[in-house]
Amino acid sequence: MPPPPPAPAPGGVVPQPAWPGAHSQPPQPPLQPPARPPVQPPPAGPPIPAQPPAPAQPPAPGAPPPVPTAPAQPPPGQGHPGDTDTNPTESTGHLLLSRGAPVEIPTPDADPAQLDATRAAVAVLLIGPAGAGKTTVARYWADRRAVPTSHISLDDVREWVRSGFADPQSGWNDHSEAQYRLARRTCGFAARNFLANGISCILDDAVFPDRPVVGLGGWKRHVGPGLIPVVLLPGLEVVLERNAVRSGNRRLSDEEVAQIHGRMAGWYGSGLPIIDNSRQDVATTARMLDDVVARSLASPPRW
């Protein structure tokens, strides 16, 4: 039979067996800290006046310059005055971005780097009818610039609307006009923000000289007076051929293409630079665009 469990010691404490070879010790009562007399607070005296900060001492001759302290950071979520981006923190890696302001016209005494068409931060509006090659030329030009450059297509932004998309081919109405206006405003907002953060941009749109609703006034308001408009206007036969290979709602009827092309001819005599790319390939047209941008920076067109 196994031995019975040890009888409880006085006070209800069960003695535990010791490790082999250890000397068993009788249970000791817990130690009680000695009682301390209550601490009396010191008598209240007159308030001690605040000491003014010590004046800064000039550095000793030959001593290293003092290390400047970092400026105080604004509270989280507030950012810098006038900036709505997230405050940078080491844990998130968010960066503050400059807010986009209207693009201004370069001054005559501007830095030569600001007048270099291949390196200047510019905003270009490429105008032309459907089938003129605006998107192809704009992408090629943006891909091969020596500085960061973005391409913003009005048609792409318009087609962000999926359900409820107002296709102008179904008829021009209040809904299609509202979506055109919204797309232009969105493109202008993006262009200003790209420029404010050192990224040039080229926008493309079919702007009509005889229709204020889709005219240059909206682009000038949304981007700024420094926007450089350039008209890309090949011959009608070329436009019809290029339109024939398009698909989806980007493809128009020959009658619509001819009508739009005829209205675009109103840009002749407007003072805007016009590139006829009927017989030029994309690379040559992009070089011609560089020449136009250079002239526009040196002598901005009035529009």
C-alpha positions in Angstrom: 0.0 0.0 0.0 1.3 3.5 -0.7 2.1 5.5 2.4 -0.7 7.8 3.6 -0.3 11.5 2.8 1.4 13.5 5.5 -0.9 15.0 8.1 -1.5 18.7 7.9 0.7 20.8 10.2 -0.9 23.2 12.6 -2.4 26.1 10.7 -3.5 23.9 7.8 0.0 23.9 6.0 0.9 20.6 4.4 4.7 19.9 4.7 6.3 19.2 1.3 9.0 16.6 0.9 12.5 18.0 0.4 14.8 17.2 -2.5 17.0 14.2 -1.8 20.0 15.2 0.3 18.5 18.5 1.3 17.9 19.5 5.0 14.3 20.0 5.7 13.5 23.2 7.4 10.5 23.9 9.6 8.0 26.3 8.1 8.8 29.9 9.0 6.1 32.5 9.5 6.1 35.3 7.0 8.1 38.4 7.8 6.2 41.5 8.5 7.8 44.9 7.6 8.4 47.1 10.6 5.8 49.8 11.1 6.9 53.3 10.0 5.6 56.5 11.5 3.5 58.6 9.1 5.5 61.1 7.0 4.4 64.7 7.8 4.3 67.1 4.8 6.7 70.0 5.0 5.2 73.4 5.9 3.9 75.4 3.0 6.2 78.3 2.1 6.1 81.2 -0.3 6.0 80.1 -4.0 9.4 80.0 -5.7 9.5 82.5 -8.6 10.3 81.0 -12.1 13.8 81.6 -13.2 14.3 83.2 -16.6 16.3 81.2 -19.1 20.0 81.7 -19.0 21.2 83.8 -21.9 23.0 81.9 -24.7 26.8 82.0 -24.2 29.0 82.7 -27.2 31.0 79.6 -28.3 34.6 79.5 -27.1 37.3 80.2 -29.7 38.1 77.0 -31.6 35.1 75.1 -30.3 33.0 73.2 -32.8 29.7 74.9 -33.9 26.5 73.8 -32.1 24.4 71.1 -33.6 21.0 72.6 -34.7 17.9 71.0 -33.2 15.2 69.5 -35.5 12.1 71.7 -35.9 9.0 70.7 -34.0 6.7 68.4 -36.0 2.9 69.2 -36.2 0.5 66.8 -34.4 -0.3 63.6 -36.3 -3.1 64.0 -38.9 -2.7 67.8 -39.2 0.4 68.0 -41.5 1.9 71.3 -42.5 -0.4 74.4 -42.9 -2.2 74.2 -46.2 -1.2 70.6 -46.9 -3.8 67.8 -46.7 -1.3 64.9 -47.1 -0.4 62.5 -44.3 2.4 63.7 -42.0 5.6 61.6 -42.6 6.4 59.1 -40.0 9.1 56.4 -39.8 6.5 53.7 -39.2 4.4 54.4 -42.3 6.9 56.0 -44.8 4.3 58.5 -46.0 5.8 61.6 -47.7 4.4 65.1 -47.8 3.7 66.2 -51.4 3.6 69.8 -52.6 0.1 71.1 -53.3 -0.6 71.8 -57.0 -0.8 75.5 -57.9 -1.8 77.0 -61.3 1.0 76.6 -63.8 2.4 80.0 -64.5 4.0 81.4 -67.6 7.9 81.5 -67.5 9.3 85.0 -67.0 11.7 86.5 -69.6 14.5 86.3 -67.0 13.8 82.7 -66.0 16.5 80.2 -65.3 17.8 78.8 -68.6 17.0 75.3 -67.3 13.3 76.3 -67.1 13.4 77.2 -70.8 15.0 73.9 -72.0 12.2 72.1 -73.8 13.8 68.7 -73.1 14.3 69.2 -69.4 11.9 71.9 -68.2 8.9 71.0 -66.1 6.1 71.8 -68.5 2.4 71.1 -69.0 1.4 70.6 -72.7 -2.1 70.3 -74.1 -2.2 68.3 -77.3 -5.3 69.2 -79.3 -6.6 67.4 -82.4 -9.5 65.5 -84.0 -10.2 61.8 -83.5 -7.5 59.9 -85.4 -4.9 62.6 -85.3 -2.5 60.5 -83.3 -2.7 62.5 -80.1 -2.5 59.6 -77.7 0.3 57.8 -79.7 2.4 61.0 -79.9 1.8 62.0 -76.3 2.8 58.6 -75.0 5.9 58.5 -77.2 6.9 62.0 -76.2 6.4 61.3 -72.5 8.3 58.0 -72.6 11.4 59.5 -74.0 11.9 62.8 -72.2 15.0 63.4 -70.1 12.9 64.3 -67.0 9.9 62.5 -65.4 6.8 63.1 -67.5 3.3 61.8 -67.3 0.6 61.4 -69.9 -3.0 62.3 -69.0 -5.7 61.4 -71.6 -9.1 63.0 -71.2 -10.8 60.0 -72.9 -9.2 57.6 -70.4 -10.4 59.7 -67.4 -13.9 60.0 -68.9 -14.1 56.3 -69.1 -13.5 55.9 -65.4 -17.3 56.2 -65.2 -18.6 52.7 -65.9 -22.2 52.5 -64.9 -24.0 55.6 -66.2 -21.3 56.5 -68.7 -22.7 59.3 -70.9 -21.3 58.5 -74.4 -21.4 61.6 -76.6 -21.9 59.3 -79.6 -25.4 58.6 -78.3 -26.1 62.4 -78.4 -24.8 65.4 -76.6 -26.8 66.2 -73.5 -26.5 67.5 -70.0 -25.1 64.2 -68.7 -22.3 64.0 -71.3 -21.4 67.7 -70.8 -21.3 67.3 -67.1 -19.0 64.2 -67.4 -16.7 66.1 -69.8 -16.5 69.0 -67.4 -15.7 66.7 -64.5 -13.1 64.8 -66.5 -11.4 68.1 -67.5 -11.4 69.3 -63.9 -9.9 65.9 -62.8 -7.2 66.1 -65.4 -6.3 69.7 -64.5 -6.1 68.8 -60.8 -3.7 65.9 -61.7 -1.6 68.1 -64.0 -1.1 70.7 -61.3 -0.1 68.1 -58.7 2.3 66.4 -61.1 4.0 69.8 -61.9 4.2 70.8 -58.2 6.1 67.6 -57.5 8.6 67.9 -60.4 6.8 65.7 -63.0 5.9 67.2 -66.4 2.7 66.2 -68.1 1.1 66.1 -71.5 -2.7 66.1 -71.8 -4.7 65.3 -75.0 -8.2 66.3 -75.8 -10.3 67.2 -78.8 -10.8 70.9 -78.1 -13.0 72.8 -80.5 -12.3 76.4 -81.4 -15.9 77.2 -81.9 -17.5 75.6 -78.8 -16.8 77.3 -75.4 -18.2 74.2 -73.5 -15.2 72.1 -74.8 -12.9 75.0 -75.4 -9.6 76.2 -74.0 -11.1 78.4 -71.3 -11.8 75.4 -69.0 -8.2 74.0 -69.5 -6.8 77.4 -68.7 -8.8 77.6 -65.5 -8.0 74.1 -64.4 -4.3 74.0 -65.2 -3.1 77.6 -65.4 -1.9 80.2 -67.9 1.4 78.4 -68.3 -0.3 75.5 -70.1 1.2 75.1 -73.6 -1.5 74.3 -76.2 -0.4 72.6 -79.4 -2.7 71.5 -82.3 -2.0 68.2 -84.0 -3.9 68.4 -87.3 -3.1 66.0 -90.2 -5.0 65.8 -93.4 -8.6 64.4 -93.6 -7.5 61.3 -95.5 -4.9 60.4 -92.8 -7.5 61.0 -90.0 -10.0 58.7 -91.8 -7.4 55.9 -92.2 -6.4 56.1 -88.5 -10.0 56.2 -87.3 -10.8 53.0 -89.4 -8.5 50.9 -87.2 -9.9 52.1 -83.9 -12.4 50.0 -82.0 -15.1 50.4 -79.3 -16.6 53.8 -78.6 -13.3 55.4 -79.7 -14.2 54.7 -83.3 -16.5 57.3 -85.0 -18.3 57.3 -88.3 -16.6 58.8 -91.4 -19.2 61.6 -91.3 -18.4 62.5 -87.7 -14.7 62.4 -88.4 -15.1 64.7 -91.4 -17.2 67.1 -89.4 -14.8 67.2 -86.4 -11.9 67.7 -88.8 -13.6 70.6 -90.5 -14.3 72.3 -87.2 -10.6 71.8 -86.1 -9.5 73.8 -89.1 -10.7 76.8 -87.2 -7.4 76.7 -85.3 -5.6 78.0 -88.3 -5.1 81.8 -87.7 -5.7 81.4 -84.0 -2.1 82.0 -83.1 -1.7 78.5 -81.6 1.2 76.3 -82.9 -0.1 73.7 -85.4 1.8 70.5 -86.4 0.7 68.8 -89.6 1.9 65.2 -89.1 0.3 63.8 -92.2 3.7 62.5 -93.6 5.7 62.3 -90.4 6.2 59.2 -88.2 5.7 59.3 -84.5 9.4 60.0 -83.7 9.6 62.9 -86.1 6.3 64.3 -84.8 7.7 64.1 -81.2 10.8 66.1 -82.3 8.6 68.7 -83.9 6.7 68.9 -80.6 9.9 69.6 -78.8 10.6 72.5 -81.1 7.2 73.9 -80.6 7.5 73.6 -76.8 10.9 75.4 -76.9 9.4 78.3 -78.9 6.4 78.5 -76.5 8.7 78.7 -73.5 10.8 81.4 -75.0 7.7 83.3 -76.4 4.5 82.0 -74.8 1.5 82.1 -77.2 -1.4 84.3 -76.4 -4.6 82.4 -75.9 
